[in-house]
Amino acid sequence: MEGREKRRRATVLDDDDELRGRRREQEAALLLHKIKGLVGWVVAEVGAGRSPSVALNRYQNYCTSAAASPPTCACSYDAPVGTDILCLLRKEFHASRLSVLLRVLFVVQQLLQQNKHCSKRDIYYMYPSIFIEQAVVDRAINDICILFKCSRHNLNVVPVAKGLVMGWIRFVEGEKKVYCITNVNAAFSIPVSIETIKDIVSVAHYILVVEKETVFQRLANDKFCERNRCIVITGRGYPDVPTRRFLRHLVEQLHLPAYCLVDSDPYGFDILATYKFGSMQLAYDANLLRVPGIRWLGVFTSDFEEYCLPDYCLLDLSSEDRKKLEGILTRCYLHREAPEWRAELEAMLEKGVKFEIEALSASSISFLSQEYIPQKIKLGRHI
């Protein structure tokens, strides 16, 4: 009886995998059909002596108009805020932009036809004299995603994932079993694509995101996950798309709260904001990448006095820090969605100081893992 039940479960899982695979094939075939249609239309227009033009929606997930009086913010996580018209045969910037878009689109078409994958850097080196710099390819890929209402992974253009995960979780990535749960203090690479993830199992109580790999390793050395039922993730600085998609996927699948620990400086906060609100570069995909419910665990400007940290841990904000912080404070989402976060940033600017997460280790190397994080979560001291 037990063997029959196991076989039945295995059959169901195989059926699910087959269904997901068939759905991905259908999506790729539809996208390929749309690409061929656009390219064929452009060739026909040029052949007829006409100048083909393409309308591209423009997205932005934040602006600085919320600080104006009265506010004129029209930002959205899923609706366009304007349109750019790109014409191929005009001698202007938009013509070059459309020409590059079509060149990259040709590469994407080949990838989809051959069911192959490559990186943005691979694409750049195919025509470096035309693209000039990597940023040109990056923009073209974003334009293609907007034009065809898809995400980067749909184009078979994949990044090299840099994020790490450890803790009370196991899952299958393609044919590979990723069993973090068998050694909760060991670091595993975050999957490049969540489409390859299945059979997620976890007994964690929460997800902790830390800004830097050094802090991640500190927690691993202190056996933090062994003492606390959690999953720890780091994007190793500004998070890449795979890290953001993986975090979003875990929050949705496991229904766990997520906390974020970053340096008390403008760049640390910007990393936190990327997780919660998304980035401007990928504003068109913000709704699929952001984690709206993520909570700011620290470190806060007020932590310096509260935990009696030594003065040598405190650094003055540089002129560049102040400029960045003042720019962040004008972002509309802080006025509209996170007034408590804005108040904390205003306190940082008023005091004119910053410090790193590692400053909490000044009194004890394990203070961060044994006292600071567990107590903050237990007492709900986050915003």
Phi, psi and omega in degrees: 000314181296319179297322180294322180293319178297318179296323180295317179296320180297322179295319179297316179297318178298319179297319179297316179298318180295321179294316178297318179297318180294322180294319178296320178297319179295318179296318179295319180295320179293317179296318178298321178297318180294319180297313179299322179296317180294313181299317178298321179294318180298315180299318180295319180295314180296319179298331179271003178081013179261161179259103181292142178231149181234134178266125179243124176294149178246131183242149170208131181265356171201160176215185180247010184282348180295336180280348180282165179230117355283158180295144181237028185294133176231022184290154181208150177276349183219352182247141179292154180249000180179184182220138172253138177253117180257123179247136189283320191263003176275145180273079181205176183303317184297329178295315177298319180298319179289323178299316178295318179304314182293324179295315179292324179298325177298319178295315180299318178302317178296318180299316182291320180295323184263359182054047178244166180232153174207172180262168176298325180293324175302315182296317180303316184284355174286325181218060184298328181289336179272316184282334177069307180214161184299325183301330179294318177293317180303315181294320180298320179296318176298318179300318179297317179299318179293316183299319184256009177052055179221181177249167184303320183296336177292339182272358186066023174258111189243144177273170170267109185295136180245351183287158180233152178219147172210164176124202189273072180206150170217150178199170177249129178246102186066245177257001186259133176271124179251096186254074175302328188295341179279342175211084192293348180259006181262144181272136176237146178289140177287136181301146178293323185226130178288344179295340180268358184269137175209171175054050178285129177229134179208147174242019181288155178262338180197169176245131177247124177254126178244145186297316193241152178294328180298320178289320176303314180292326176300316179293322178295315180296327179276003181056044183300315183290334178293327182266344183226125181288090183208174173242131179246133182230143169225139174267003180055057184102215177298127186287142174276175183299314179303320179295316181293319179292321180296314178299313179301318181296316180296316180300319181288320184281322186261349180054049181250148173289148179239133179242149182232133181241118183226165175299153175274073176205168185301326183285323175299316179295322180298325177293315176303315181296328178297319177295318187277318188250344184094172180254156180293324182300322180249037183301328180295339181249011187303322183293339180262348185250330187280158177240089188301330185270006182295143185247140180277110183274334182151188356275149182256156176303322181292340180298332183299313179282322184297324182257013174051050179285146181294150185301329184292348178279344186268133179239146176285144174294132177282170178298324177293320176300314182297318180297316180294317181296318178297323177294317179298320183295342179271354182295136187298325184293335177289327177282324187271321189242338187220062180299328178293323177294320179297320179298321179294321177292323177297324177294321177298316181293320181296317180283335176070029183227164178212161172200161185266163177304319184298343178298337180290348179270004184299320182273328180206132185300333183253013181300320181301312186278329185266334184239300191302301184293309181301319182290320180298318180290315181299318184270359179069032182269071179214166180226000000 
